[in-house]
């Protein structure tokens, strides 16, 4: 029996081609990486330089070291699509205040690996809840460095199912 709750079913296999907003986000992040493939510094990322189309699905997650040696993850910034998809504002809130322990057990090690590495991560999480309390999405998270050169932020783009994208 699978001990993960059904809402955590996800695929991490990169698709052969990305939907345009995800591709735009990934190209923006890669454009700001160093010539050696080093992730960009947080201060090098400016939402005003990003394609306007990706701003509503954008998110910035900050890893904050705690006095006990643990790391807490906080939604530093979330675009308006997150509010629509979640039905409430999560900007400024900590993951562990919002998500159950079973979900944290999956997310925390993944985020730690991303912060320690140089590569972006793809995740597609389908909606498994008929009430749509958990809207499905595809997302890319990519590490950002602080001024000391340490992985301290994750910049991401979420493409939410059931939200309308594109020109009117």
Long-range contacts (C-beta under 8 A, 24 or more apart in sequence): 3-102, 4-102, 4-106, 5-100, 5-102, 5-103, 6-128, 7-103, 7-125, 7-128, 7-129, 7-134, 8-102, 8-103, 8-106, 8-125, 9-125, 9-126, 9-128, 10-123, 10-124, 10-125, 10-126, 11-123, 11-124, 12-121, 12-122, 12-123, 12-124, 13-122, 14-122, 15-122, 15-124, 18-140, 19-138, 19-159, 20-53, 21-53, 21-54, 21-57, 21-157, 21-159, 21-165, 22-138, 22-139, 22-140, 22-157, 22-159, 24-51, 24-53, 24-54, 25-50, 25-54, 25-57, 25-58, 25-140, 25-156, 25-157, 26-120, 26-140, 26-142, 26-157, 28-54, 29-120, 29-140, 29-142, 29-155, 33-118, 37-118, 38-118, 38-145, 39-118, 39-142, 39-143, 39-144, 39-145, 39-151, 40-144, 40-145, 41-144, 41-145, 41-146, 41-147, 42-144, 42-145, 42-146, 42-147, 42-152, 42-153, 43-147, 45-144, 45-155, 54-157, 55-79, 56-80, 56-81, 57-81, 57-82, 57-157, 57-158, 57-159, 57-160, 58-155, 58-156, 58-157, 59-155, 59-156, 59-157, 59-158, 60-144, 60-153, 60-154, 60-155, 60-156, 61-95, 61-111, 61-141, 61-153, 61-154, 61-155, 61-156, 62-152, 62-153, 63-111, 63-115, 63-151, 63-152, 63-153, 63-154, 71-108, 71-112, 72-96, 73-107, 73-108, 73-111, 76-153, 81-158, 81-160, 81-163, 82-158, 84-160, 84-163, 85-135, 85-137, 85-158, 85-160, 85-163, 86-135, 111-141, 111-154, 114-141, 114-142, 114-143, 114-151, 114-154, 115-143, 115-150, 115-151, 115-152, 115-154, 116-151, 117-143, 117-151, 118-143, 119-143, 126-161, 127-161, 127-162, 132-162, 135-160, 135-161, 135-162, 135-163, 136-160, 136-161, 136-162, 137-161
